């Protein structure tokens, strides 16, 4: 990422998102409809342009015994994915949606393009 300007993303910690590409993306059922599973954003890594999403991109990490973890062994850890691979979940429209920004009384609001609802 560029060091000059800090990028602005529409996704924040605590938002519900849909993974739109990769192994965790929604699959079509027998009727040809997508089965969406909204997931929670744990952390947004702004400098890297990545997000940590709950239950997505799980890696296995081999750890040595330490003071905190006396046994050591194999631990499953969530790894970050690129922010372009997720879309915000619009609960009213029950679909992923793009976001627009509007200023109201000096504050910037995020608004879903599909339903027009404020986030």
Phi and psi in degrees as GROMACS dihedral restraints (atoms count N, CA, C in turn):
[ dihedral_restraints ]
;  ai    aj    ak    al  type     phi  dphi    fc
    3     4     5     6     1   -70.1    20    10
    4     5     6     7     1   139.1    20    10
    6     7     8     9     1   -83.7    20    10
    7     8     9    10     1   -15.4    20    10
    9    10    11    12     1   -76.4    20    10
   10    11    12    13     1   -47.3    20    10
   12    13    14    15     1  -120.7    20    10
   13    14    15    16     1   137.3    20    10
   15    16    17    18     1   -81.2    20    10
   16    17    18    19     1   124.4    20    10
   18    19    20    21     1   -69.6    20    10
   19    20    21    22     1   151.7    20    10
   21    22    23    24     1  -110.0    20    10
   22    23    24    25     1   127.0    20    10
   24    25    26    27     1  -116.5    20    10
   25    26    27    28     1   152.2    20    10
   27    28    29    30     1   -85.8    20    10
   28    29    30    31     1    -5.4    20    10
   30    31    32    33     1  -102.2    20    10
   31    32    33    34     1   132.2    20    10
   33    34    35    36     1  -125.1    20    10
   34    35    36    37     1   166.4    20    10
   36    37    38    39     1   -62.2    20    10
   37    38    39    40     1   134.3    20    10
   39    40    41    42     1    94.3    20    10
   40    41    42    43     1    -7.2    20    10
   42    43    44    45     1   -75.4    20    10
   43    44    45    46     1   155.8    20    10
   45    46    47    48     1   -95.8    20    10
   46    47    48    49     1   129.6    20    10
   48    49    50    51     1  -130.3    20    10
   49    50    51    52     1   163.5    20    10
   51    52    53    54     1  -116.0    20    10
   52    53    54    55     1   133.7    20    10
   54    55    56    57     1   -80.7    20    10
   55    56    57    58     1   121.3    20    10
   57    58    59    60     1  -101.7    20    10
   58    59    60    61     1    -7.0    20    10
   60    61    62    63     1  -150.3    20    10
   61    62    63    64     1   155.2    20    10
   63    64    65    66     1   102.9    20    10
   64    65    66    67     1  -167.9    20    10
   66    67    68    69     1   -70.0    20    10
   67    68    69    70     1   -25.4    20    10
   69    70    71    72     1   -96.2    20    10
   70    71    72    73     1     9.7    20    10
   72    73    74    75     1   -70.7    20    10
   73    74    75    76     1   155.8    20    10
   75    76    77    78     1   -66.4    20    10
   76    77    78    79     1   144.4    20    10
   78    79    80    81     1  -108.8    20    10
   79    80    81    82     1   155.4    20    10
   81    82    83    84     1   -79.1    20    10
   82    83    84    85     1   141.3    20    10
   84    85    86    87     1   -87.8    20    10
   85    86    87    88     1  -168.7    20    10
   87    88    89    90     1   -64.2    20    10
   88    89    90    91     1   -29.4    20    10
   90    91    92    93     1   -85.7    20    10
   91    92    93    94     1    -2.9    20    10
   93    94    95    96     1    89.5    20    10
   94    95    96    97     1     7.9    20    10
   96    97    98    99     1   -98.4    20    10
   97    98    99   100     1   150.3    20    10
   99   100   101   102     1   -80.4    20    10
  100   101   102   103     1   141.7    20    10
  102   103   104   105     1  -102.3    20    10
  103   104   105   106     1   101.8    20    10
  105   106   107   108     1   -85.6    20    10
  106   107   108   109     1   141.7    20    10
  108   109   110   111     1  -128.9    20    10
  109   110   111   112     1    97.9    20    10
  111   112   113   114     1   -65.0    20    10
  112   113   114   115     1   139.4    20    10
  114   115   116   117     1  -127.6    20    10
  115   116   117   118     1   154.0    20    10
  117   118   119   120     1   -88.7    20    10
  118   119   120   121     1   138.6    20    10
  120   121   122   123     1   -86.4    20    10
  121   122   123   124     1   120.9    20    10
  123   124   125   126     1   -85.2    20    10
  124   125   126   127     1   -37.7    20    10
  126   127   128   129     1  -157.7    20    10
  127   128   129   130     1   146.4    20    10
  129   130   131   132     1  -114.7    20    10
  130   131   132   133     1   119.1    20    10
  132   133   134   135     1   -95.8    20    10
  133   134   135   136     1    92.5    20    10
  135   136   137   138     1   -65.4    20    10
  136   137   138   139     1   -43.3    20    10
  138   139   140   141     1   -64.4    20    10
  139   140   141   142     1   -34.1    20    10
  141   142   143   144     1   -91.6    20    10
  142   143   144   145     1   -15.3    20    10
  144   145   146   147     1    72.9    20    10
  145   146   147   148     1    36.1    20    10
  147   148   149   150     1  -129.5    20    10
  148   149   150   151     1   160.9    20    10
  150   151   152   153     1  -129.3    20    10
  151   152   153   154     1   149.2    20    10
  153   154   155   156     1  -104.0    20    10
  154   155   156   157     1   111.7    20    10
  156   157   158   159     1  -109.7    20    10
  157   158   159   160     1   137.7    20    10
  159   160   161   162     1   -64.7    20    10
  160   161   162   163     1   123.9    20    10
  162   163   164   165     1    79.0    20    10
  163   164   165   166     1    13.2    20    10
  165   166   167   168     1  -121.5    20    10
  166   167   168   169     1   143.4    20    10
  168   169   170   171     1    58.0    20    10
  169   170   171   172     1    55.9    20    10
  171   172   173   174     1   -83.6    20    10
  172   173   174   175     1   125.2    20    10
  174   175   176   177     1  -111.8    20    10
  175   176   177   178     1   153.2    20    10
  177   178   179   180     1   -98.6    20    10
  178   179   180   181     1   133.6    20    10
  180   181   182   183     1  -123.6    20    10
  181   182   183   184     1   128.8    20    10
  183   184   185   186     1   -90.9    20    10
  184   185   186   187     1   121.8    20    10
  186   187   188   189     1  -116.9    20    10
  187   188   189   190     1   145.6    20    10
  189   190   191   192     1   -84.9    20    10
  190   191   192   193     1   155.4    20    10
  192   193   194   195     1   -62.0    20    10
  193   194   195   196     1   138.3    20    10
  195   196   197   198     1  -142.0    20    10
  196   197   198   199     1  -174.3    20    10
  198   199   200   201     1   -65.9    20    10
  199   200   201   202     1   -40.2    20    10
  201   202   203   204     1   -75.6    20    10
  202   203   204   205     1   -42.6    20    10
  204   205   206   207     1  -116.2    20    10
  205   206   207   208     1    91.8    20    10
  207   208   209   210     1   -70.7    20    10
  208   209   210   211     1   -26.6    20    10
  210   211   212   213     1   -84.7    20    10
  211   212   213   214     1   -38.5    20    10
  213   214   215   216     1    75.9    20    10
  214   215   216   217     1  -153.3    20    10
  216   217   218   219     1   105.1    20    10
  217   218   219   220     1  -156.3    20    10
  219   220   221   222     1   -99.6    20    10
  220   221   222   223     1   126.5    20    10
  222   223   224   225     1  -120.6    20    10
  223   224   225   226     1   137.5    20    10
  225   226   227   228     1   -91.4    20    10
  226   227   228   229     1   126.7    20    10
  228   229   230   231     1  -128.1    20    10
  229   230   231   232     1   140.6    20    10
  231   232   233   234     1   -82.3    20    10
  232   233   234   235     1   129.9    20    10
  234   235   236   237     1  -103.7    20    10
  235   236   237   238     1   151.8    20    10
  237   238   239   240     1   -70.8    20    10
  238   239   240   241     1   151.2    20    10
  240   241   242   243     1  -119.9    20    10
  241   242   243   244     1   161.3    20    10
  243   244   245   246     1   -66.7    20    10
  244   245   246   247     1   144.3    20    10
  246   247   248   249     1   -67.4    20    10
  247   248   249   250     1   -21.4    20    10
  249   250   251   252     1   -75.6    20    10
  250   251   252   253     1   -11.9    20    10
  252   253   254   255     1   -90.3    20    10
  253   254   255   256     1     4.8    20    10
  255   256   257   258     1  -127.3    20    10
  256   257   258   259     1   152.4    20    10
  258   259   260   261     1  -131.5    20    10
  259   260   261   262     1   145.9    20    10
  261   262   263   264     1   -66.9    20    10
  262   263   264   265     1   143.8    20    10
  264   265   266   267     1   -91.5    20    10
  265   266   267   268     1   122.1    20    10
  267   268   269   270     1   -95.2    20    10
  268   269   270   271     1   106.5    20    10
  270   271   272   273     1   -67.9    20    10
  271   272   273   274     1   -33.4    20    10
  273   274   275   276     1   -68.6    20    10
  274   275   276   277     1   -43.7    20    10
  276   277   278   279     1   -84.4    20    10
  277   278   279   280     1   -12.0    20    10
  279   280   281   282     1    53.5    20    10
  280   281   282   283     1    45.5    20    10
  282   283   284   285     1  -158.0    20    10
  283   284   285   286     1   159.8    20    10
  285   286   287   288     1   -69.6    20    10
  286   287   288   289     1   147.0    20    10
  288   289   290   291     1  -142.3    20    10
  289   290   291   292     1   151.3    20    10
  291   292   293   294     1   -78.1    20    10
  292   293   294   295     1   167.6    20    10
  294   295   296   297     1  -128.5    20    10
  295   296   297   298     1   141.2    20    10
  297   298   299   300     1  -119.5    20    10
  298   299   300   301     1   158.5    20    10
  300   301   302   303     1  -113.0    20    10
  301   302   303   304     1   137.2    20    10
  303   304   305   306     1  -133.5    20    10
  304   305   306   307     1   148.0    20    10
  306   307   308   309     1   -99.7    20    10
  307   308   309   310     1   132.7    20    10
  309   310   311   312     1  -141.6    20    10
  310   311   312   313     1   117.4    20    10
  312   313   314   315     1    55.4    20    10
  313   314   315   316     1    41.9    20    10
  315   316   317   318     1    80.4    20    10
  316   317   318   319     1    -0.7    20    10
  318   319   320   321     1  -112.8    20    10
  319   320   321   322     1   145.9    20    10
  321   322   323   324     1   -91.9    20    10
  322   323   324   325     1   126.9    20    10
  324   325   326   327     1  -109.9    20    10
  325   326   327   328     1   143.9    20    10
  327   328   329   330     1   -97.9    20    10
  328   329   330   331     1   130.8    20    10
  330   331   332   333     1  -130.5    20    10
  331   332   333   334     1   133.6    20    10
  333   334   335   336     1   -69.7    20    10
  334   335   336   337     1   137.7    20    10
  336   337   338   339     1   -75.7    20    10
  337   338   339   340     1   -31.3    20    10
  339   340   341   342     1   -71.8    20    10
  340   341   342   343     1   -51.7    20    10
  342   343   344   345     1  -101.8    20    10
  343   344   345   346     1   -18.8    20    10
  345   346   347   348     1    79.7    20    10
  346   347   348   349     1     8.7    20    10
  348   349   350   351     1   -82.8    20    10
  349   350   351   352     1   145.0    20    10
  351   352   353   354     1   -78.5    20    10
  352   353   354   355     1   145.8    20    10
